[in-house]
Amino acid sequence: MAARKIRIVAAMIRDEQGRVLLVRKRGAQVFQQPGGKRDAGDRDDLHTLARELAEELGCSMQREGARLLGCFSAPAANEPGCVVEAVVYEVRASGPFTAAAEIEALQWVDPAQPGDLPMAPLSREQLLPLMVGASEDRHSRLGE
């Protein structure tokens, strides 16, 4: 029997230090990228992300400069036997960032050294490593 698929749109948001924002939903044990499922009225992925980020974190996302990172798949962290399929964008957002709606906590983490923070497989194994390479590329282009 094939695993049930959960399709979401997720955001990679970095701060000035290059840290990545992770969130933990109420009742969940692990942190993951912010985002969510598309609603019927959502025009596109970026509309979904802007809506989700405003509802869950109270922040404002800028559509300009959003960059598609790809589509990723991993076992769902909060729903056993399911697979999450995430279309992931690197986006800019302005705060303040506060936990709201179903979000209980948020955490900024260094993608190169996330420590032992409990994290969804998709975030720990695929998305954070992707940001390590992006940070190194950015620093080398800037001559840092």
Buried (B, 14 or more C-beta within 10 A) or exposed (E): EEBEEBEBBBBBBBEEEBBBBBBBBEEBEBBBBBBBEBEEEBEEBBBBBBBBBBEBBBBEBEEEEBEEBEEBBBBBBBEEEEBBBBBBBBBBBEEEBEBBBBBEEBBBBBBBEBEEEEBBBBBBEBBBBBBBEBBEEEEEEEEE
